[in-house]
Amino acid sequence: MERNVPRDQWLYDDRGMMKWMGWILSDHSAYMEAEAKREAPTLPKTEMTSIEIDRVLQQAWKKSEIISVQKNIEFDQRFEPNIEGALVGNECGLIYVQGKDNHAQEIEVAEIRHVEIIDAEKWWLQ
């Protein structure tokens, strides 16, 4: 939106900038912070045995708790970001974890490096 008012009718010396540009910058900086957090390298957690993984998954399933899963897939000496959400199903060596966006991700149990139960309130408020 641009208004062309003759300079002799100006009430004050305007710099010619849109006054709402700060809102765009704050949205952009919030987006950049979220991207930096998403792209930050994930530190490897201690590798759990299949028995320990099974015990944690059973507890999460029985008590409907929120879990954080780290896959044992490494690329460029970095791990994928942890997958956080509710355990909503399991079938034939697969588990289904539903995140905040209501999108369920399929994870092979054999690919799990570490799984832990996290506080649901803190997970939701992130």
CNS distance restraints for C-alpha pairs under 8 A (distance, minus, plus):
assign (resid   5 and name CA) (resid   9 and name CA) 6.80 0.50 0.50
assign (resid   5 and name CA) (resid  10 and name CA) 7.17 0.50 0.50
assign (resid   6 and name CA) (resid  10 and name CA) 7.03 0.50 0.50
assign (resid  10 and name CA) (resid  14 and name CA) 7.82 0.50 0.50
assign (resid  17 and name CA) (resid  21 and name CA) 7.99 0.50 0.50
assign (resid  20 and name CA) (resid  24 and name CA) 7.40 0.50 0.50
assign (resid  21 and name CA) (resid  25 and name CA) 6.52 0.50 0.50
assign (resid  22 and name CA) (resid  26 and name CA) 6.22 0.50 0.50
assign (resid  23 and name CA) (resid  27 and name CA) 6.31 0.50 0.50
assign (resid  24 and name CA) (resid  28 and name CA) 6.11 0.50 0.50
assign (resid  25 and name CA) (resid  29 and name CA) 6.05 0.50 0.50
assign (resid  26 and name CA) (resid  30 and name CA) 6.13 0.50 0.50
assign (resid  27 and name CA) (resid  31 and name CA) 6.20 0.50 0.50
assign (resid  28 and name CA) (resid  32 and name CA) 6.15 0.50 0.50
assign (resid  29 and name CA) (resid  33 and name CA) 6.16 0.50 0.50
assign (resid  30 and name CA) (resid  34 and name CA) 6.30 0.50 0.50
assign (resid  31 and name CA) (resid  35 and name CA) 6.20 0.50 0.50
assign (resid  32 and name CA) (resid  36 and name CA) 6.09 0.50 0.50
assign (resid  33 and name CA) (resid  37 and name CA) 6.21 0.50 0.50
assign (resid  34 and name CA) (resid  38 and name CA) 6.16 0.50 0.50
assign (resid  35 and name CA) (resid  39 and name CA) 6.01 0.50 0.50
assign (resid  36 and name CA) (resid  40 and name CA) 5.92 0.50 0.50
assign (resid  38 and name CA) (resid  81 and name CA) 7.29 0.50 0.50
assign (resid  41 and name CA) (resid  78 and name CA) 6.20 0.50 0.50
assign (resid  41 and name CA) (resid  79 and name CA) 7.10 0.50 0.50
assign (resid  41 and name CA) (resid  81 and name CA) 7.59 0.50 0.50
assign (resid  42 and name CA) (resid  78 and name CA) 6.56 0.50 0.50
assign (resid  42 and name CA) (resid  79 and name CA) 5.59 0.50 0.50
assign (resid  42 and name CA) (resid  80 and name CA) 6.63 0.50 0.50
assign (resid  42 and name CA) (resid  81 and name CA) 5.74 0.50 0.50
assign (resid  42 and name CA) (resid  82 and name CA) 7.50 0.50 0.50
assign (resid  43 and name CA) (resid  78 and name CA) 7.54 0.50 0.50
assign (resid  43 and name CA) (resid  79 and name CA) 7.03 0.50 0.50
assign (resid  44 and name CA) (resid  79 and name CA) 6.74 0.50 0.50
assign (resid  45 and name CA) (resid  70 and name CA) 7.67 0.50 0.50
assign (resid  45 and name CA) (resid 113 and name CA) 7.63 0.50 0.50
assign (resid  45 and name CA) (resid 114 and name CA) 6.38 0.50 0.50
assign (resid  46 and name CA) (resid 113 and name CA) 7.56 0.50 0.50
assign (resid  46 and name CA) (resid 114 and name CA) 6.60 0.50 0.50
assign (resid  47 and name CA) (resid 113 and name CA) 5.09 0.50 0.50
assign (resid  47 and name CA) (resid 114 and name CA) 5.64 0.50 0.50
assign (resid  48 and name CA) (resid  52 and name CA) 6.07 0.50 0.50
assign (resid  48 and name CA) (resid  53 and name CA) 6.35 0.50 0.50
assign (resid  48 and name CA) (resid 113 and name CA) 6.09 0.50 0.50
assign (resid  48 and name CA) (resid 114 and name CA) 5.58 0.50 0.50
assign (resid  48 and name CA) (resid 115 and name CA) 7.93 0.50 0.50
assign (resid  49 and name CA) (resid  53 and name CA) 6.30 0.50 0.50
assign (resid  50 and name CA) (resid  54 and name CA) 6.02 0.50 0.50
assign (resid  51 and name CA) (resid  55 and name CA) 6.19 0.50 0.50
assign (resid  52 and name CA) (resid  56 and name CA) 6.32 0.50 0.50
assign (resid  53 and name CA) (resid  57 and name CA) 6.16 0.50 0.50
assign (resid  53 and name CA) (resid 112 and name CA) 7.85 0.50 0.50
assign (resid  53 and name CA) (resid 114 and name CA) 7.08 0.50 0.50
assign (resid  53 and name CA) (resid 115 and name CA) 6.29 0.50 0.50
assign (resid  54 and name CA) (resid  58 and name CA) 6.05 0.50 0.50
assign (resid  55 and name CA) (resid  59 and name CA) 6.26 0.50 0.50
assign (resid  56 and name CA) (resid  60 and name CA) 6.15 0.50 0.50
assign (resid  56 and name CA) (resid 115 and name CA) 7.02 0.50 0.50
assign (resid  56 and name CA) (resid 116 and name CA) 6.72 0.50 0.50
assign (resid  56 and name CA) (resid 117 and name CA) 7.35 0.50 0.50
assign (resid  57 and name CA) (resid  61 and name CA) 6.06 0.50 0.50
assign (resid  57 and name CA) (resid  87 and name CA) 7.96 0.50 0.50
assign (resid  57 and name CA) (resid 115 and name CA) 7.77 0.50 0.50
assign (resid  58 and name CA) (resid  62 and name CA) 6.10 0.50 0.50
assign (resid  59 and name CA) (resid  63 and name CA) 6.05 0.50 0.50
assign (resid  59 and name CA) (resid  65 and name CA) 7.84 0.50 0.50
assign (resid  60 and name CA) (resid  64 and name CA) 5.41 0.50 0.50
assign (resid  60 and name CA) (resid  65 and name CA) 4.71 0.50 0.50
assign (resid  60 and name CA) (resid  66 and name CA) 6.83 0.50 0.50
assign (resid  60 and name CA) (resid  67 and name CA) 7.02 0.50 0.50
assign (resid  60 and name CA) (resid  87 and name CA) 6.86 0.50 0.50
assign (resid  60 and name CA) (resid 117 and name CA) 6.92 0.50 0.50
assign (resid  61 and name CA) (resid  65 and name CA) 6.89 0.50 0.50
assign (resid  61 and name CA) (resid  87 and name CA) 6.23 0.50 0.50
assign (resid  61 and name CA) (resid  88 and name CA) 7.65 0.50 0.50
assign (resid  64 and name CA) (resid  86 and name CA) 7.07 0.50 0.50
assign (resid  64 and name CA) (resid  87 and name CA) 7.14 0.50 0.50
assign (resid  65 and name CA) (resid  86 and name CA) 6.35 0.50 0.50
assign (resid  65 and name CA) (resid  87 and name CA) 7.38 0.50 0.50
assign (resid  65 and name CA) (resid 117 and name CA) 6.67 0.50 0.50
assign (resid  65 and name CA) (resid 118 and name CA) 7.63 0.50 0.50
assign (resid  65 and name CA) (resid 120 and name CA) 7.12 0.50 0.50
assign (resid  66 and name CA) (resid  84 and name CA) 7.14 0.50 0.50
assign (resid  66 and name CA) (resid  85 and name CA) 5.30 0.50 0.50
assign (resid  66 and name CA) (resid  86 and name CA) 4.61 0.50 0.50
assign (resid  66 and name CA) (resid  87 and name CA) 6.84 0.50 0.50
assign (resid  66 and name CA) (resid 117 and name CA) 5.78 0.50 0.50
assign (resid  66 and name CA) (resid 118 and name CA) 5.68 0.50 0.50
assign (resid  66 and name CA) (resid 119 and name CA) 6.87 0.50 0.50
assign (resid  66 and name CA) (resid 120 and name CA) 5.68 0.50 0.50
assign (resid  66 and name CA) (resid 123 and name CA) 7.97 0.50 0.50
assign (resid  67 and name CA) (resid  84 and name CA) 5.67 0.50 0.50
assign (resid  67 and name CA) (resid  85 and name CA) 5.65 0.50 0.50
assign (resid  67 and name CA) (resid  86 and name CA) 6.20 0.50 0.50
assign (resid  67 and name CA) (resid  87 and name CA) 7.02 0.50 0.50
assign (resid  67 and name CA) (resid 115 and name CA) 6.74 0.50 0.50
assign (resid  67 and name CA) (resid 116 and name CA) 5.54 0.50 0.50
assign (resid  67 and name CA) (resid 117 and name CA) 4.39 0.50 0.50
assign (resid  67 and name CA) (resid 118 and name CA) 5.57 0.50 0.50
assign (resid  68 and name CA) (resid  82 and name CA) 6.18 0.50 0.50
assign (resid  68 and name CA) (resid  83 and name CA) 5.57 0.50 0.50
assign (resid  68 and name CA) (resid  84 and name CA) 4.37 0.50 0.50
assign (resid  68 and name CA) (resid  85 and name CA) 6.73 0.50 0.50
assign (resid  68 and name CA) (resid 115 and name CA) 5.60 0.50 0.50
assign (resid  68 and name CA) (resid 116 and name CA) 5.40 0.50 0.50
assign (resid  68 and name CA) (resid 117 and name CA) 6.32 0.50 0.50
assign (resid  68 and name CA) (resid 118 and name CA) 6.63 0.50 0.50
assign (resid  69 and name CA) (resid  82 and name CA) 5.45 0.50 0.50
assign (resid  69 and name CA) (resid  83 and name CA) 5.08 0.50 0.50
assign (resid  69 and name CA) (resid  84 and name CA) 6.36 0.50 0.50
assign (resid  69 and name CA) (resid 112 and name CA) 6.81 0.50 0.50
assign (resid  69 and name CA) (resid 113 and name CA) 7.67 0.50 0.50
assign (resid  69 and name CA) (resid 114 and name CA) 5.94 0.50 0.50
assign (resid  69 and name CA) (resid 115 and name CA) 4.51 0.50 0.50
assign (resid  69 and name CA) (resid 116 and name CA) 6.78 0.50 0.50
assign (resid  70 and name CA) (resid  79 and name CA) 7.88 0.50 0.50
assign (resid  70 and name CA) (resid  80 and name CA) 7.36 0.50 0.50
assign (resid  70 and name CA) (resid  81 and name CA) 7.19 0.50 0.50
assign (resid  70 and name CA) (resid  82 and name CA) 4.82 0.50 0.50
assign (resid  70 and name CA) (resid  83 and name CA) 6.54 0.50 0.50
assign (resid  70 and name CA) (resid 112 and name CA) 6.03 0.50 0.50
assign (resid  70 and name CA) (resid 113 and name CA) 5.59 0.50 0.50
assign (resid  70 and name CA) (resid 114 and name CA) 5.17 0.50 0.50
assign (resid  70 and name CA) (resid 115 and name CA) 6.31 0.50 0.50
assign (resid  71 and name CA) (resid  79 and name CA) 7.46 0.50 0.50
assign (resid  71 and name CA) (resid  80 and name CA) 6.95 0.50 0.50
assign (resid  71 and name CA) (resid  82 and name CA) 7.40 0.50 0.50
assign (resid  71 and name CA) (resid 111 and name CA) 5.42 0.50 0.50
assign (resid  71 and name CA) (resid 112 and name CA) 4.43 0.50 0.50
assign (resid  71 and name CA) (resid 113 and name CA) 5.11 0.50 0.50
assign (resid  71 and name CA) (resid 114 and name CA) 7.01 0.50 0.50
assign (resid  72 and name CA) (resid  79 and name CA) 7.43 0.50 0.50
assign (resid  72 and name CA) (resid 111 and name CA) 5.33 0.50 0.50
assign (resid  72 and name CA) (resid 112 and name CA) 5.51 0.50 0.50
assign (resid  72 and name CA) (resid 113 and name CA) 4.60 0.50 0.50
assign (resid  72 and name CA) (resid 114 and name CA) 7.94 0.50 0.50
assign (resid  73 and name CA) (resid  79 and name CA) 6.23 0.50 0.50
assign (resid  73 and name CA) (resid  80 and name CA) 6.96 0.50 0.50
assign (resid  73 and name CA) (resid 111 and name CA) 7.04 0.50 0.50
assign (resid  74 and name CA) (resid  78 and name CA) 5.47 0.50 0.50
assign (resid  74 and name CA) (resid  79 and name CA) 4.73 0.50 0.50
assign (resid  74 and name CA) (resid  80 and name CA) 6.96 0.50 0.50
assign (resid  75 and name CA) (resid  79 and name CA) 6.45 0.50 0.50
assign (resid  75 and name CA) (resid  80 and name CA) 7.93 0.50 0.50
assign (resid  83 and name CA) (resid  97 and name CA) 7.79 0.50 0.50
assign (resid  83 and name CA) (resid  99 and name CA) 7.82 0.50 0.50
assign (resid  84 and name CA) (resid  97 and name CA) 7.33 0.50 0.50
assign (resid  84 and name CA) (resid  98 and name CA) 7.83 0.50 0.50
assign (resid  84 and name CA) (resid  99 and name CA) 6.05 0.50 0.50
assign (resid  84 and name CA) (resid 123 and name CA) 7.86 0.50 0.50
assign (resid  85 and name CA) (resid  97 and name CA) 5.52 0.50 0.50
assign (resid  85 and name CA) (resid  98 and name CA) 5.07 0.50 0.50
assign (resid  85 and name CA) (resid  99 and name CA) 4.24 0.50 0.50
assign (resid  85 and name CA) (resid 100 and name CA) 6.77 0.50 0.50
assign (resid  86 and name CA) (resid  97 and name CA) 5.38 0.50 0.50
assign (resid  86 and name CA) (resid  98 and name CA) 5.17 0.50 0.50
assign (resid  86 and name CA) (resid  99 and name CA) 6.55 0.50 0.50
assign (resid  87 and name CA) (resid  95 and name CA) 7.21 0.50 0.50
assign (resid  87 and name CA) (resid  96 and name CA) 5.96 0.50 0.50
assign (resid  87 and name CA) (resid  97 and name CA) 4.64 0.50 0.50
assign (resid  87 and name CA) (resid  98 and name CA) 6.48 0.50 0.50
assign (resid  88 and name CA) (resid  95 and name CA) 7.74 0.50 0.50
assign (resid  88 and name CA) (resid  96 and name CA) 5.60 0.50 0.50
assign (resid  88 and name CA) (resid  97 and name CA) 5.82 0.50 0.50
assign (resid  88 and name CA) (resid  98 and name CA) 6.45 0.50 0.50
assign (resid  89 and name CA) (resid  95 and name CA) 5.69 0.50 0.50
assign (resid  89 and name CA) (resid  96 and name CA) 5.01 0.50 0.50
assign (resid  89 and name CA) (resid  97 and name CA) 7.38 0.50 0.50
assign (resid  90 and name CA) (resid  94 and name CA) 5.45 0.50 0.50
assign (resid  90 and name CA) (resid  95 and name CA) 4.19 0.50 0.50
assign (resid  90 and name CA) (resid  96 and name CA) 6.04 0.50 0.50
assign (resid  91 and name CA) (resid  95 and name CA) 6.47 0.50 0.50
assign (resid  93 and name CA) (resid 108 and name CA) 5.95 0.50 0.50
assign (resid  93 and name CA) (resid 109 and name CA) 5.57 0.50 0.50
assign (resid  93 and name CA) (resid 110 and name CA) 7.39 0.50 0.50
assign (resid  94 and name CA) (resid 106 and name CA) 6.52 0.50 0.50
assign (resid  94 and name CA) (resid 107 and name CA) 5.53 0.50 0.50
assign (resid  94 and name CA) (resid 108 and name CA) 4.51 0.50 0.50
assign (resid  94 and name CA) (resid 109 and name CA) 5.60 0.50 0.50
assign (resid  95 and name CA) (resid 106 and name CA) 5.86 0.50 0.50
assign (resid  95 and name CA) (resid 107 and name CA) 5.32 0.50 0.50
assign (resid  95 and name CA) (resid 108 and name CA) 6.43 0.50 0.50
assign (resid  95 and name CA) (resid 109 and name CA) 6.67 0.50 0.50
assign (resid  96 and name CA) (resid 104 and name CA) 5.92 0.50 0.50
assign (resid  96 and name CA) (resid 105 and name CA) 5.44 0.50 0.50
assign (resid  96 and name CA) (resid 106 and name CA) 4.73 0.50 0.50
assign (resid  96 and name CA) (resid 107 and name CA) 6.30 0.50 0.50
assign (resid  97 and name CA) (resid 104 and name CA) 5.27 0.50 0.50
assign (resid  97 and name CA) (resid 105 and name CA) 5.25 0.50 0.50
assign (resid  97 and name CA) (resid 106 and name CA) 6.69 0.50 0.50
assign (resid  97 and name CA) (resid 107 and name CA) 7.67 0.50 0.50
assign (resid  98 and name CA) (resid 102 and name CA) 5.75 0.50 0.50
assign (resid  98 and name CA) (resid 103 and name CA) 5.50 0.50 0.50
assign (resid  98 and name CA) (resid 104 and name CA) 4.06 0.50 0.50
assign (resid  98 and name CA) (resid 105 and name CA) 6.29 0.50 0.50
assign (resid  99 and name CA) (resid 103 and name CA) 5.90 0.50 0.50
assign (resid  99 and name CA) (resid 104 and name CA) 6.48 0.50 0.50
assign (resid  99 and name CA) (resid 105 and name CA) 7.94 0.50 0.50
assign (resid 100 and name CA) (resid 124 and name CA) 7.08 0.50 0.50
assign (resid 107 and name CA) (resid 111 and name CA) 7.35 0.50 0.50
assign (resid 107 and name CA) (resid 112 and name CA) 7.86 0.50 0.50
assign (resid 108 and name CA) (resid 112 and name CA) 7.08 0.50 0.50
assign (resid 118 and name CA) (resid 123 and name CA) 7.20 0.50 0.50
assign (resid 119 and name CA) (resid 123 and name CA) 6.26 0.50 0.50
assign (resid 120 and name CA) (resid 124 and name CA) 6.13 0.50 0.50
assign (resid 121 and name CA) (resid 125 and name CA) 6.27 0.50 0.50
assign (resid 122 and name CA) (resid 126 and name CA) 6.35 0.50 0.50
